Amino acid sequence: MDAAVDPGAEPLVGSAATVVLIRDGARGAEVLLGERPHDRGSFAGAWVFPGGAVDEADAGSDPVGSREAARRAAVRETYEEVGLRLGVDDLIEFALWNPPKGVPKRMRTWFFAARAPLGDIHLAVDEFVEAEWLTPVEALERHAEGAMTLFPPTWVTLHELRWAGTADDALAALDAQELRAYTGRFDDDRTTLFWQEDEHFHTDVRDHRAVPDDGPDAEGRGTGS
């Protein structure tokens, strides 16, 4: 699969990188999730994995939209946002989320996973108001109860990892799978966002909502980190 190919006709405005940090906890494999400030324009109030936009400094001699630049951005953003140091070789690339047509800021997001390095978390106050280590099941349950907002790429990733008993299990499974490229589209009235793995991606069935534009739920796909 050439996951780097964007199928939409509209140009991208950049790319981003997201890092799923995984460790062993008393309750099983845990991931680090942080809550974005509620007054932040991007994913305000949502719980997300560390990550952010790829910039020119990340690119070096590579194109700014390349996976190499995204890997450098993943390392930089992890340190800037939560104070944990990774190396580019620590990262397992497992998914690529392509935004739908019609969104104001079309950024392709590379998803990486890594074993959490030793060290204390130091949150960037302008990026996260709090952070927690949670098992994927715990995070999904909080979302289902309305106690935690998860955007669909986060939900999909957690759902994929919900069975993992150890960090080794989770990382091995992600490393073994083919890179997954997700592509989205809105329905005609732009109230629902479908991804290609949704049952109704190729139809417009309005009584089977996948992801409401103003509040993605646990059964669909959507934008986010």
FENCOR-V729961 format. One record per residue. N is the residue number from 1. PSI is psi in whole degrees, 0 to 359 (NA if undefined). OMEGA is omega in degrees with one decimal (NA if undefined). D_LAST is the distance of its C-alpha to the last C-alpha in Angstrom with 2 decimals. Layout:
n={N:N}
psi={PSI:PSI}
omega={OMEGA:OMEGA}
d_last={D_LAST:D_LAST}
This chain:
n={1:2:3:4:5:6:7:8:9:10:11:12:13:14:15:16:17:18:19:20:21:22:23:24:25:26:27:28:29:30:31:32:33:34:35:36:37:38:39:40:41:42:43:44:45:46:47:48:49:50:51:52:53:54:55:56:57:58:59:60:61:62:63:64:65:66:67:68:69:70:71:72:73:74:75:76:77:78:79:80:81:82:83:84:85:86:87:88:89:90:91:92:93:94:95:96:97:98:99:100:101:102:103:104:105:106:107:108:109:110:111:112:113:114:115:116:117:118:119:120:121:122:123:124:125:126:127:128:129:130:131:132:133:134:135:136:137:138:139:140:141:142:143:144:145:146:147:148:149:150:151:152:153:154:155:156:157:158:159:160:161:162:163:164:165:166:167:168:169:170:171:172:173:174:175:176:177:178:179:180:181:182:183:184:185:186:187:188:189:190:191:192:193:194:195:196:197:198:199:200:201:202:203:204:205:206:207:208:209:210:211:212:213:214:215:216:217:218:219:220:221:222:223:224:225}
psi={132:84:348:353:124:123:348:155:336:144:149:154:359:188:166:166:139:141:123:105:129:137:167:130:176:335:7:194:133:149:155:122:140:148:122:149:146:344:11:137:326:113:39:127:356:156:124:169:156:147:174:189:146:133:176:325:329:331:318:236:2:159:144:337:9:162:329:316:321:323:318:320:323:317:313:312:323:317:316:323:323:0:17:135:127:163:156:332:351:346:135:119:125:346:156:118:117:128:155:164:146:353:149:334:95:98:125:134:122:134:128:158:152:150:132:127:160:150:160:150:134:106:138:119:337:354:319:138:335:167:152:148:122:150:153:320:317:316:317:323:319:319:315:329:353:10:353:132:122:126:155:317:325:314:315:317:315:320:322:331:3:337:347:123:333:164:321:317:312:312:321:320:317:323:330:337:159:144:126:127:118:134:136:161:147:155:179:325:7:32:350:138:120:149:161:343:352:148:325:22:321:9:181:69:106:345:11:76:129:304:103:141:330:10:78:140:184:355:2:197:152:184:153:190:NA}
omega={172.9:-172.7:-178.0:-178.8:178.1:-174.7:-177.5:-179.6:-178.0:-178.3:171.9:176.7:179.4:177.6:-178.1:179.5:178.3:-177.1:174.5:178.2:-173.6:176.5:173.8:177.0:-178.5:-177.2:-178.3:179.1:-179.7:175.7:178.9:176.1:178.3:179.8:177.2:176.4:-177.0:178.3:179.3:-177.0:-176.1:178.7:-177.8:176.6:-178.9:173.2:-172.2:170.1:175.5:177.9:-179.8:-174.4:172.4:178.3:-175.4:180.0:178.1:-173.7:-175.2:179.1:179.5:174.8:-176.6:178.2:-176.5:176.7:178.3:177.1:179.2:178.4:178.3:178.0:178.9:178.6:-178.4:-176.8:178.6:179.1:-177.5:-174.0:-176.0:173.2:178.9:-175.7:174.0:169.1:-178.5:179.7:177.4:-169.5:172.5:-180.0:-176.0:-179.4:178.2:-176.6:178.8:-175.9:177.7:173.1:172.2:175.2:-173.3:-177.0:-173.7:179.6:173.9:-175.8:174.8:177.0:177.9:172.2:178.8:171.8:-178.8:177.5:175.6:179.1:179.6:176.1:175.1:-174.4:169.5:-170.4:178.0:-179.2:-178.5:174.8:172.6:178.9:179.5:167.4:-177.4:168.2:176.6:-179.6:179.2:179.9:179.3:178.2:177.9:178.0:-179.3:179.7:-178.6:-178.0:-177.5:178.0:176.9:172.1:-169.2:177.8:176.3:-179.9:-179.0:179.7:178.8:178.9:179.4:-176.3:-169.8:-177.4:-169.2:179.3:-178.7:175.3:177.7:178.7:-176.4:-177.0:179.3:-179.7:179.3:-179.4:-175.6:-174.4:174.3:176.8:-177.3:177.0:-179.8:178.7:-176.0:171.5:173.4:169.4:-171.5:-179.1:173.4:175.0:-178.4:178.9:179.5:170.1:-166.8:176.9:175.5:-178.9:-173.1:-179.0:-175.6:177.6:176.6:-178.4:-168.9:178.2:174.0:-176.8:179.4:-178.6:174.4:-176.7:-176.0:179.9:-176.5:-178.3:-170.5:-175.5:-175.6:178.4:178.0:-177.2:178.7:179.1:NA}
d_last={22.06:21.35:17.59:17.62:19.61:18.08:20.08:19.91:22.84:21.09:20.29:16.94:16.83:14.94:12.24:9.37:8.66:6.38:8.92:9.67:12.92:15.48:18.94:21.94:22.70:25.65:23.89:22.43:19.36:16.92:13.36:12.41:10.24:10.76:11.44:10.93:14.42:15.61:17.18:14.24:13.74:10.02:8.26:11.67:12.42:9.20:8.57:5.49:6.18:8.12:7.63:8.83:11.17:13.85:17.25:20.80:21.65:19.11:20.82:24.31:26.48:23.71:22.15:19.18:17.27:18.34:16.70:18.99:17.66:14.03:15.36:17.13:14.25:12.32:15.55:16.14:12.91:13.24:16.80:16.39:13.89:15.29:18.50:18.24:19.69:18.71:20.50:19.28:21.29:19.43:16.31:16.05:14.36:13.49:11.27:10.86:9.20:11.83:11.72:14.72:17.85:18.57:15.45:16.55:14.17:13.60:11.34:10.84:7.94:9.47:8.32:10.99:12.59:15.44:18.04:17.73:20.63:23.32:23.35:22.52:19.25:19.75:17.17:17.07:18.22:16.75:13.17:13.39:16.20:16.12:14.63:15.80:16.31:16.15:16.99:14.62:17.45:17.71:14.16:14.66:18.06:17.04:14.72:17.73:20.01:18.19:17.82:14.05:11.50:8.59:6.76:7.85:5.62:5.44:9.01:10.07:9.40:11.20:13.78:14.49:15.18:17.10:20.42:20.16:22.98:22.48:20.13:22.46:22.02:18.24:18.31:21.31:19.87:16.77:19.23:21.67:19.69:19.61:16.59:14.91:14.26:12.74:14.35:14.35:17.26:18.39:21.63:24.67:24.34:20.61:20.02:18.17:15.43:16.19:14.74:17.44:17.60:18.37:22.11:22.59:20.60:24.00:25.71:25.50:26.34:25.89:26.82:23.94:20.84:17.60:14.99:16.60:15.33:15.59:14.30:12.45:14.26:14.32:16.17:14.19:11.40:9.45:7.10:3.77:0.00}
